[in-house]
């Protein structure tokens, strides 16, 4: 079961009212929101399909004798925040060395390897090792680190990503900050909320006006139940990006955990004014309405969210809440 599926399952299993849940669930909730907002971006960042990925990597895999990594399969976590700029910057660090009589296109290899981390992380790890031995450099190491996250090796991946960011001395600060942000995600998955926060704080020193980093750090703070501090980061993020509805939904959730439901409702309504069919905002508003005793309003929001986001964790969570709403206590 993926983290997102686990989130939907846990939400379904939690009893209403929903403003107070376990610490573990809070971490999963924020982690889910943290990843959902990025997963939809993945295909726009890496637009090549699995067949193309395999055709690019197969020669490297076949020509390498690296032993297969023995690891238990874990979830595949997408890292779409690594932008095209990072792809180019990392690939530029790798000299084009011959492979099977041909030069490797390191930029293309990097994009393909990153895509493969989402499909077959074990194969991606092997390919990254092989590519690194053929001059892949930091680009190959980065792909291998992301593959480790997909294999559930969160601590190892986080440590390697931190080291990679430190070694990128010739890269721009914002690019190094993005790699640190990935390390922070891995630390959060490993359950080390404090380390995640510290790494994101270091990333923000490199790129202080990065909205994504501020949102990410708010996730780590919320996972530690430091909701007011999380709100401080979200306030700063909103100042920098006032039209971002996801910031408002994150903040609404934080306000709800503080029992500041009026402020939460104000934020979620603003998010819906920016994007009326925003499933995550509808899910959150449904929870707030249910807490205020407005069961019909909650039902309306959850039905809409379930229809808009059918087949997604958000849609599943809305559907499960509807089912709970309909349970009659004898």
N, C-alpha and C positions, 0 to 999 in steps of 0.2 A: 504494500500500500504506500503510495507516495505521500509526501508531506501535505500536499494540497488535499488529497483524499482523506488523510488522517484528520486534517482540520475540519472538513465537512462532517466526518463521522463523529468527532468529538463535539461539534456544535449540536449535532442531532442528539447526542447522548446527554447533553447538559440540560438540566431542568430549568424552566422559566421561573422567575425572571432571570435575565441573562446579564445583568450588570456586574455580577460577582462570580467569577469562575476560579479554578485552581491556577496556581502560578505556572504550572507546566502548560496548561491550556492557554494562558495569556501569551506565553512565549510562542506557542504554535499559531495563535491567532495573528499576532503581529508578524511572525515569520511568513505566514500565508500571504497577508496583504503586501508584505515586502516583495515577495516573488511574483505574485499575480500581476502587479503593475508593470513587470518587466517581460514576462513570458510572451505577451502579445507582440512585443517589439522584435522578438528573435528573428523571425523570417525576413523582416525588413533589413536586418543587419547582416544576415548570412543567407542570401537567397538561393543557395545551391542545394539541390536535392540529394537524397541518400545515394542514388546511383552514381552521380557525379563525384560525390565524396569518396566512395569506394574505389572508383576508377583512378582517382588521383593518388590514393594512399596505397593501393594494393601492391605496387612495385616495391615501395619502401618496406612494407611489411614482409613481403616474400623474400627480399634480399637480406633481411636482417636475421641474426641468430639470437637476439635478446631473449632470455627466458621469459615465459609468460608470468605476469604478475598473479600471484595467488592471493586472492582477496574475496571476501564475501560481497556479493552484489548489493549495492545500496541504491538510493534514489538518484536520478539524474537531475542535477540542479542547473538550470540555465543561467548563464552570465551574460545577458545581452547588453549590459552596461559597457562592456568593452567595445569601444566604438571603432569605426573604420580608421580613425586617426591612430588609435593604439595598435591596430593591426599593422598599419604601415610602419609605425615607429619600431615595433618589436621585430618585424620582418627585416627592417633595414639594418638591424644589428647582426643579421645572419649572412655571411658571405655565400654566394651561389657556388656550391661545390658540385662536382659531377656525381651522378648516381646512375649506375648502369649505363654509362656512356653518355648520359644527358645531364644538363644542368638542372638543378632544382629551382623552380619558381617559388621562392620562399613566401611571398605574399599569398599566392594561391594555396600553397601547402598549409599555411597558417589558417586561412579561412576554412579549408576543408577539414583540417584536424579539429578545429573548434566545433564545427558542425557535427563531426563524428562523436564528440564527447556527449552529445545529446541522444545519440542513437545506440552506440556501443562503447561505453566509456573504457572498458577493458582493452578493446582494440585500439582506441584512441591513445591510451597510455602506452601501449606497445609501439604504436606508430611514432609517438612523440620521442620515445627513447631511440628508436632507429633513426629518426630524422635528426635528433641532436647529435648522434654519432657521425652524421654526414654534414655537419656544419649548421644545424638549425638554430643553435645559440639560444638566446632568451625567448625567442618566439616558440621554439620547441619546448623549452622548459615550462613556459606559461601554459601551453596546451596540456602538457602532462599533469600540471598542477590542477587544472580544472577537471581533468579526467579523474583524478584522485577524489575530488568531491563527489563525482558521479558514482564512484565505487564505495562511498561511505567512509573514506579515510579523511575525515574532516580535520583532525588535528595536524596530520602530516601535510595536508594541502595548505592549511592556514600558515603553518611555519614556512613552507616553501614559497608561498605567495608573498609573505612579508620579506623574506630574503631577496626575492626577485625584485621587489620594489626598491629595496635598498641598493641593489646592484645596478639599477637603471639610472646611473649617475649622469648619463648624457641625455636623458629624456626630459621633456617638459614636466614641471611639477604637477600639472593636472593629470597627466598620464600616469605618473607614479601614484597619485592619489587614487585613481580608479583601480589600480591593482591592489592597493591597500584596502579599498572598499570590498574587493572580492575576498581578501583574507579575513576581513571582519565578518562577512557572511558565513564563511567556513567556521570561524570561531563560534558564531551564534548557533550554527547547526550542531557544533560539538558540545554546546551547553555552557560555554565559557562566556557569559554575558559581559563580565568585567573586561576581559581581553578584547572582546569585540568593540566595546565602547572606547577603550584606549587606542586601538588601532584607527578607529574612525576619527578620533580627536587628532591623531597625528596626520591623518589624511586631510582634515580640514585646515590644519596649519599650512599645508602645501597649497590648498585650493579653498580659501575661506568662503567664497561666495558660490560654492557648488551646491545647488538645491538638492540634488540627489543624495549627496553626502549628509546634508542636514536631515533629510527624511530618514536615511539609513540609521543615523545616530539616534534619532527619536525612537526607532524600532528597538535598538539595544537598551535605551533608557526605559522604555515601556516594559520590555521583557524583565527588567529589574524592578518593576513596579514604581519607577521614578517618573510618574506621569506628569507632574508639573514641569520637570526638566525636559521631558519629551515635548511638552507643549511649547516651551521656550524655543526649542529648535524648530518646531513647526511654525511658530510665529515668524521666525527669521526667514524660513523658507517661503512663507506666504508673502512677506515683504518683497522678496526677490522674484516671485512668480505668482502674482495675485490671481491669475486665471486658472490655476491648477486645482481642479476639483478633488484630485486624490489627496492633496494636502489637507483639505477641509474634512474629508472622510476620516483620515488618520486622526486628526485633532478631535473630531466628534467622538471617535472611539475612546480616546484618552479622557475626554471630559466625562464620558459615561462611566468609566472606571472610577472617576472621582465623585460620582453622583451629582455632577453638574449637568443634569440632563437638559436644562433649558439652553445652556450654551452649546451643548452637543446638537440639539435640534436646530439651532440657528445655523450652525456650520453645515449640517447635512442638507438643510433646505437651500442654502447658498450653492452647495455643490450641485444640487438638482436644478437650480436655475441656470447654471452653466451648461449642464448636460442632463436634460430631463429623463433620458433612458439610461441612467447610470446604475447598473445593477447593484454594485457594492454600496452605493449611497441609499438605494431603496431597501436593501437588506438591513443596513444600520438604522434607517428611520423606522422600519417595521419593529425593530427591537425597542427603540425608544417609545414608540406608540404603545407597544404591548406593556412596557413598564408603567406607562401613565394610565393604563386601563382601557385604552382605545383599541379594543380587539378588532373591530371592523377595519379601522385604519391600518392596523398591522397586517391584517389579512390582505387588504388591497395592495399594499407595498410588496408583500412577499409573493403574491400571485404574479404581479408584474415582474419582479426580479426573477422568479422561477421561469417565466416565459422568455424573458430577454436573454437570460444566461443559461438556458437549458443545456444540460450535459457538462456544465462546469461546476467546480466546487462551490461557487457562489450560488448558482442555481439550485444545486443539491441542498445546500444549507437552508435556502429559502423554503424549499419543498419540505424538508424535515421539520422546520418550524411550523409550517402550516399543519402538518400532521399532528404535532404536539398540541397546537391550538385546538384541534378538533377532538382531542382525547377528553372524554367525560369521566370525571371522578365519581364513582358510585358511593 
